[in-house]
Amino acid sequence: ILVKYLGGEQVSEILTHMSPDEMVDLVKGLAKDEADLVLQHLKNSAAEQVGKLMQYPSDTAGGLMSLDYLSARPGWTVAETIAAIKRASPAMRSILYIYVTDEDHTFHGAISLRTLLIADPGKKLRELIKQHSPSSTLKPYQPAKEIINTMTKYNLYMAAVLDRNRKLIGVVAIDDVMNHLLPNA
């Protein structure tokens, strides 16, 4: 009905003010012809992000993940990373962790914002990364029940989603998992 009254272009304009994972939730709720019309009007980068997220079932890590995260390189200093956070912060919903990856997105680990704030500004991120158990990360097709088990076991607010080559493709927030499991709470 939304698309019928506003048109695909206007709905797409509204969607650009949402995060990609929120866009996917809305588009998945539309009839196929309406969803196609809206997706045709999205800007290339938004359409690409929505397309990435829509390929996963909504009850999996890939379907629950967000592309709203910050990554940094292992050789960056704490000061460089904090400067990058300040530049990116206005566009982010929240920042709890910085995900340390190579340029090809290979995951090294995560560093909490708290750790960054108390660290020596000249220290390299590779020196701050905690060793993560491979089982503390998620796979894109991992079901919601396994996600909650992993996040509870490792006391995670956010969990990295890695592809089979250990490349970071997104993050799952505990509130998104809880919203999925208890939608009316």
PAZAPA-4460 file (N, C-alpha, C; in steps of 0.05 Angstrom, whole numbers, plus 32768, in hexadecimal, padded with zeros to 4 digits):
% residues 185
    n_x    n_y    n_z   ca_x   ca_y   ca_z    c_x    c_y    c_z   seq   type   mol
   8011   7FE8   8000   8000   8000   8000   8012   8019   8000     1      I     A
   8027   8018   800F   803A   802F   8011   8044   8037   7FF5     2      L     A
   804C   8023   7FE5   8057   8029   7FCB   8040   8033   7FB8     3      V     A
   8029   8028   7FBC   8012   8030   7FAB   800C   804E   7FAE     4      K     A
   800C   8058   7FC6   8005   8074   7FCB   801D   8087   7FC7     5      Y     A
   8035   807F   7FCF   804B   8091   7FCD   805B   808D   7FB3     6      L     A
   805B   8075   7FA8   806B   8070   7F90   8087   8065   7F98     7      G     A
   8093   8056   7F87   80AC   8049   7F8C   80C3   805D   7F92     8      G     A
   80C3   8073   7F84   80D8   8087   7F87   80D7   8094   7FA3     9      E     A
   80BF   809C   7FAB   80BC   80A9   7FC5   80C2   8095   7FDC    10      Q     A
   80B9   807D   7FDA   80BF   8068   7FEE   80DD   8064   7FF0    11      V     A
   80EA   8062   7FD8   8107   805E   7FD8   8116   8075   7FE5    12      S     A
   810C   808E   7FE2   8117   80A5   7FEF   8115   80A3   800D    13      E     A
   80FE   8099   8017   80FA   8095   8033   810E   8080   803D    14      I     A
   8111   806B   802E   8123   8055   8036   8140   805D   8039    15      L     A
   8148   8071   802A   8164   807A   802B   816B   8086   8047    16      T     A
   8157   808C   8057   815C   8096   8072   815D   807F   8086    17      H     A
   815B   8067   807D   815C   804F   808E   8176   8041   808B    18      M     A
   817D   8030   809E   8195   801F   809B   818D   8009   8088    19      S     A
   81A2   7FFD   807A   819C   7FE7   8067   818C   7FD0   8073    20      P     A
   8192   7FC9   808C   8183   7FB2   8098   8166   7FBA   809D    21      D     A
   8160   7FD3   80A4   8144   7FDC   80A7   8136   7FDD   808B    22      E     A
   8145   7FE6   8077   813A   7FE6   805C   8131   7FCA   8054    23      M     A
   8142   7FB6   8059   813C   7F9B   8051   8123   7F91   805F    24      V     A
   8121   7F97   8079   8109   7F8F   8088   80EF   7F9A   807B    25      D     A
   80F0   7FB4   8073   80D9   7FC0   8067   80D4   7FB4   804B    26      L     A
   80E9   7FB1   803B   80E5   7FA7   801F   80DB   7F8A   8020    27      V     A
   80E5   7F7A   8033   80DC   7F5E   8035   80BE   7F5D   803C    28      K     A
   80B3   7F72   8048   8097   7F73   8050   8085   7F7B   8039    29      G     A
   8091   7F84   8023   8081   7F8D   800C   807B   7F76   7FF9    30      L     A
   8066   7F79   7FE9   8060   7F66   7FD4   8077   7F67   7FC0    31      A     A
   807C   7F52   7FB1   8093   7F50   7FA0   8094   7F66   7F8B    32      K     A
   807E   7F6D   7F7F   807E   7F82   7F6B   8084   7F9D   7F77    33      D     A
   807A   7FA2   7F90   8080   7FBB   7F9E   809D   7FBC   7FA6    34      E     A
   80A8   7FA6   7FB0   80C4   7FA5   7FB8   80D6   7FAA   7FA0    35      A     A
   80D0   7F9E   7F89   80E0   7FA2   7F71   80E0   7FBF   7F69    36      D     A
   80C8   7FCC   7F6A   80C6   7FE8   7F63   80D7   7FFA   7F75    37      L     A
   80D6   7FF5   7F8F   80E5   8004   7FA2   8103   8000   7F9D    38      V     A
   810B   7FE7   7F9A   8128   7FE1   7F96   8133   7FEE   7F7C    39      L     A
   8122   7FF1   7F68   812A   7FFE   7F4F   8132   801B   7F53    40      Q     A
   8125   8027   7F67   8129   8044   7F6C   813F   804A   7F80    41      H     A
   8149   8035   7F8E   815F   803A   7FA1   8178   8041   7F93    42      L     A
   8188   8052   7FA0   81A3   8059   7F95   81B4   8040   7F95    43      K     A
   81C8   803F   7F83   81D8   8027   7F7F   81E4   801B   7F99    44      N     A
   81F0   802C   7FAA   81FC   8021   7FC2   81E7   8016   7FD5    45      S     A
   81D1   8023   7FD8   81BC   8019   7FEA   81B0   7FFF   7FDE    46      A     A
   81AC   7FFF   7FC4   81A1   7FE7   7FB8   81B4   7FCF   7FBB    47      A     A
   81CE   7FD5   7FB9   81E2   7FC0   7FBC   81E2   7FB5   7FD8    48      E     A
   81E0   7FC6   7FEC   81E0   7FBE   8008   81C6   7FAE   800E    49      Q     A
   81B0   7FB8   8005   8197   7FAA   8009   8197   7F8E   7FFB    50      V     A
   81A2   7F8D   7FE3   81A5   7F74   7FD5   81B5   7F60   7FE4    51      G     A
   81CB   7F69   7FF0   81DD   7F57   8000   81CD   7F4B   8017    52      K     A
   81BE   7F5C   8025   81B0   7F52   803C   8197   7F41   8035    53      L     A
   818B   7F47   801F   8172   7F38   8017   8178   7F1C   800F    54      M     A
   8191   7F15   8009   8197   7EFA   8000   8195   7EE6   8016    55      Q     A
   8194   7EEF   802F   8194   7EDD   8046   8178   7EDB   8052    56      Y     A
   8170   7EC3   805B   8156   7EC0   8069   8157   7ED2   8082    57      P     A
   8140   7EDD   8089   813F   7EF1   809F   8144   7EE4   80BB    58      S     A
   8144   7ECA   80BD   8149   7EBD   80D7   8165   7EB2   80DA    59      D     A
   8178   7EBE   80C9   8194   7EB6   80CA   81A5   7ECE   80D1    60      T     A
   81BF   7EC9   80D7   81D1   7EDF   80DD   81D2   7EF2   80C5    61      A     A
   81D3   7EE8   80AD   81D3   7EFA   8096   81BA   7F0B   8093    62      G     A
   81A3   7F00   809A   818A   7F0E   8099   8187   7F22   80B0    63      G     A
   8195   7F1D   80C6   8193   7F2F   80DE   81AA   7F43   80DF    64      L     A
   81BE   7F3F   80CF   81D6   7F50   80D1   81D1   7F6C   80C6    65      M     A
   81E3   7F7D   80D0   81E3   7F99   80C7   81FE   7F9E   80B9    66      S     A
   81FD   7FB1   80A6   8216   7FB9   8099   8220   7FD3   80A6    67      L     A
   8214   7FDA   80BC   8219   7FF3   80CB   822F   7FED   80E0    68      D     A
   8248   7FEC   80D8   825E   7FE7   80EA   8277   7FF6   80DF    69      Y     A
   828A   7FF9   80F0   82A4   8006   80E9   82BA   7FF1   80E9    70      L     A
   82CA   7FF2   80D4   82E1   7FE0   80D4   82FA   7FF1   80D2    71      S     A
   8310   7FE6   80DC   832A   7FF4   80DC   8340   7FDF   80D6    72      A     A
   8357   7FE9   80CF   836D   7FD7   80C8   837F   7FD1   80E0    73      R     A
   838B   7FBA   80E1   839C   7FB3   80F8   83B3   7FC7   80FD    74      P     A
   83BD   7FD4   80E9   83D3   7FE6   80EC   83CC   8002   80F4    75      G     A
   83B2   8008   80F5   83A9   8023   80FE   83AF   8027   811B    76      W     A
   83B5   8040   8122   83B8   8046   813F   839D   804B   814B    77      T     A
   839D   804C   8165   8385   8053   8174   837B   806F   816C    78      V     A
   838E   8082   816A   8386   809D   8163   837A   809E   8147    79      A     A
   8385   8090   8134   837A   808F   8118   835E   8083   8119    80      E     A
   835B   806F   8128   8341   8061   812A   832C   8073   8137    81      T     A
   8333   8081   814C   8320   8093   8159   8318   80AA   8146    82      I     A
   832B   80B3   8136   8325   80C8   8122   8311   80BD   810D    83      A     A
   8315   80A4   8105   8303   8098   80F1   82E7   8094   80FD    84      A     A
   82E6   808E   8117   82CC   808B   8125   82BD   80A6   8125    85      I     A
   82CC   80BB   812B   82C0   80D6   812C   82B5   80DE   8111    86      K     A
   82C3   80D7   80FC   82B9   80DE   80E1   82A0   80CE   80DA    87      R     A
   82A0   80B4   80E1   8289   80A3   80D9   8272   80A4   80EC    88      A     A
   8276   80AD   8105   8262   80AC   8119   8246   80B8   8112    89      S     A
   8245   80CF   8105   822B   80DA   80FF   8219   80C8   80EE    90      P     A
   8225   80B6   80DF   8215   80A4   80CD   820F   8089   80DA    91      A     A
   8219   8085   80F2   8215   806B   80FF   8200   806C   8115    92      M     A
   81F1   8056   8118   81DD   8054   812D   81EB   8052   8148    93      R     A
   81FE   8040   814B   820E   803E   8163   8228   8031   815C    94      S     A
   823C   8036   816D   8256   802A   8169   825F   801E   8184    95      I     A
   8260   8004   8185   826A   7FF6   819D   8285   7FEA   8198    96      L     A
   828A   7FE1   817F   82A3   7FD3   8179   82AD   7FDD   815E    97      Y     A
   82C7   7FDB   815B   82D5   7FE0   8142   82DE   7FC4   8139    98      I     A
   82D8   7FBD   8120   82DF   7FA3   8115   82F9   7FA6   8105    99      Y     A
   830D   7F97   810D   8327   7F99   8101   8329   7F85   80EA   100      V     A
   832E   7F8F   80D2   832F   7F7F   80BA   8347   7F88   80A9   101      T     A
   834F   7F76   8098   8362   7F7D   8083   8353   7F8D   806D   102      D     A
   8361   7F97   805A   8353   7FA6   8044   8340   7F94   8035   103      E     A
   8345   7F7A   8034   8333   7F67   8026   831C   7F5D   8038   104      D     A
   8319   7F6A   8050   8304   7F64   8063   8308   7F4B   8074   105      H     A
   8320   7F3F   8073   8326   7F28   8084   8325   7F31   80A1   106      T     A
   8316   7F23   80B1   8311   7F2B   80CD   8328   7F23   80DF   107      F     A
   8331   7F36   80F0   8345   7F31   8104   8339   7F31   8120   108      H     A
   8325   7F40   8125   8319   7F42   813F   830A   7F5C   8143   109      G     A
   8300   7F60   815B   82F2   7F79   8161   82FE   7F86   817A   110      A     A
   82FC   7FA0   817B   8306   7FAF   8192   82EF   7FC1   819B   111      I     A
   82E9   7FC0   81B5   82D4   7FD0   81C0   82DB   7FED   81C0   112      S     A
   82C7   7FFE   81BE   82CC   801B   81BF   82D9   8023   81DA   113      L     A
   82D2   8016   81EF   82DE   801B   8209   82FC   8015   8209   114      R     A
   8304   7FFF   81FD   8320   7FF8   81FB   832F   800D   81EC   115      T     A
   8323   8017   81D6   8330   802C   81C6   8334   8046   81D6   116      L     A
   831F   804D   81E5   8320   8066   81F4   8335   8066   820A   117      L     A
   833B   804F   8216   834F   804F   822C   836B   8047   8222   118      I     A
   836E   8040   8209   8388   8037   81FE   839A   804F   81F7   119      A     A
   83B3   804A   81F7   83C7   805D   81EE   83C1   8065   81D1   120      D     A
   83BF   807F   81CB   83B8   8088   81B0   83CB   807E   819A   121      P     A
   83E4   8077   81A1   83F7   806E   818D   83F7   8050   8189   122      G     A
   83E9   8042   8199   83E8   8024   8198   83DA   801B   817E   123      K     A
   83E4   8006   8171   83D8   7FFB   8159   83C1   7FE8   8161   124      K     A
   83AD   7FE7   8150   8396   7FD7   8156   839E   7FB9   8158   125      L     A
   83B1   7FB0   8149   83B9   7F94   814A   83C2   7F8C   8167   126      R     A
   83CB   7FA0   8176   83D3   7F9B   8192   83BC   7F99   81A5   127      E     A
   83A5   7FA3   819D   838D   7FA4   81AE   8379   7F8F   81AA   128      L     A
   837B   7F81   8193   8367   7F6D   818C   8368   7F56   819F   129      I     A
   8351   7F4F   81AA   834F   7F37   81BB   834D   7F1F   81A8   130      K     A
   8358   7F09   81B1   8356   7EF1   81A1   8339   7EE7   81A4   131      Q     A
   832C   7EE4   818D   8310   7EDA   818D   830F   7EBD   8185   132      H     A
   82FF   7EAE   8192   82FA   7E93   818A   82EB   7E94   8170   133      S     A
   82F3   7E83   815D   82E3   7E83   8143   82C6   7E7D   8147   134      P     A
   82BF   7E70   815D   82A3   7E6A   8162   8294   7E82   816E   135      S     A
   82A2   7E98   8173   8294   7EB0   817D   828B   7EC2   8166   136      S     A
   8290   7EBA   814D   8286   7EC9   8136   8270   7EB9   8129   137      T     A
   8261   7EC6   8118   824A   7EB9   810B   824E   7EB4   80EE   138      L     A
   823F   7EA1   80E4   823F   7E9A   80C7   8225   7EA5   80BC   139      K     A
   8224   7EAE   80A2   820C   7EBB   8097   81F3   7EAB   8099   140      P     A
   81F4   7E90   8096   81DC   7E80   8096   81D6   7E73   80B2   141      Y     A
   81E4   7E7C   80C6   81E0   7E72   80E1   81C4   7E7B   80EB   142      Q     A
   81B4   7E68   80F5   8199   7E6F   80FE   8199   7E7F   8118   143      P     A
   8183   7E8D   811D   8180   7E9F   8133   8185   7E92   814E   144      A     A
   817C   7E79   8151   8181   7E6B   816B   819F   7E67   8170   145      K     A
   81AE   7E60   815C   81CB   7E5D   815F   81D8   7E79   8164   146      E     A
   81CE   7E8D   8158   81D9   7EA8   815C   81D6   7EB0   8179   147      I     A
   81BE   7EAC   8184   81BA   7EB4   81A0   81CB   7EA3   81B3   148      I     A
   81CF   7E8A   81AC   81E0   7E78   81BC   81FD   7E83   81BC   149      N     A
   8207   7E8A   81A5   8222   7E95   81A2   8225   7EAF   81B1   150      T     A
   8212   7EC1   81AC   8214   7EDC   81B9   8212   7EDA   81D7   151      M     A
   8202   7EC8   81E1   81FF   7EC4   81FE   8218   7EB7   8209   152      T     A
   8222   7EA2   81FC   823A   7E94   8206   8252   7EA7   8208   153      K     A
   8255   7EB9   81F5   826C   7ECB   81F5   8266   7EE7   81FF   154      Y     A
   824D   7EEB   8209   8245   7F04   8214   8249   7F1B   8200   155      N     A
   823E   7F18   81E8   8242   7F2B   81D3   8229   7F3D   81CF   156      L     A
   822E   7F57   81CC   8219   7F69   81C3   8217   7F6A   81A5   157      Y     A
   822E   7F66   8199   8230   7F66   817B   8241   7F4E   8174   158      M     A
   823B   7F41   815E   824B   7F2A   8154   8251   7F2E   8137   159      A     A
   826A   7F29   8130   8273   7F2B   8114   8268   7F13   8104   160      A     A
   825F   7F19   80EB   8256   7F04   80D9   826C   7F02   80C3   161      V     A
   8277   7EEA   80C1   828D   7EE5   80AF   8285   7ED1   8099   162      L     A
   828F   7ED6   8081   828A   7EC2   806C   829E   7EAB   806F   163      D     A
   829D   7E97   805D   82AE   7E7F   8060   82CC   7E86   805E   164      R     A
   82D3   7E9D   8054   82EF   7EA5   8052   82F7   7EB8   8069   165      N     A
   82E7   7EB9   807E   82EB   7ECA   8095   82EB   7EE8   808F   166      R     A
   82DC   7EEF   807B   82D9   7F0B   8073   82C0   7F16   8082   167      K     A
   82C3   7F2E   808D   82AD   7F3A   809C   8298   7F44   8088   168      L     A
   827F   7F3B   808B   826A   7F43   8079   8254   7F53   8087   169      I     A
   8254   7F53   80A2   8240   7F62   80B1   8242   7F5B   80CF   170      G     A
   8231   7F68   80DE   8230   7F63   80FB   8213   7F5F   8104   171      V     A
   820F   7F4F   8118   81F4   7F4A   8123   81F4   7F56   813F   172      V     A
   81E1   7F67   8145   81DD   7F73   815F   81CA   7F62   816F   173      A     A
   81CE   7F60   8189   81BD   7F50   819A   81A0   7F59   8199   174      I     A
   819C   7F74   8196   8181   7F7E   8196   8172   7F75   817C   175      D     A
   8180   7F72   8166   8173   7F68   814E   816B   7F4B   8151   176      D     A
   817C   7F3B   815E   8175   7F1F   8163   815D   7F1D   8175   177      V     A
   815C   7F2D   818A   8146   7F2D   819D   812C   7F36   8190   178      M     A
   812E   7F4B   817F   8116   7F54   8170   810C   7F3E   815D   179      N     A
   811E   7F2E   8152   8115   7F18   8141   8108   7F02   8151   180      H     A
   8114   7EFB   8168   810A   7EE5   8178   80F0   7EED   8187   181      L     A
   80EE   7F06   8190   80D7   7F10   819F   80CD   7F2A   8192   182      L     A
   80C0   7F27   817A   80B9   7F3F   816B   80A4   7F51   8179   183      P     A
   8094   7F46   818B   807F   7F56   8198   8086   7F5F   81B4   184      N     A
   809F   7F5A   81BC   80A7   7F62   81D7   80AD   7F7F   81D9   185      A     A
***
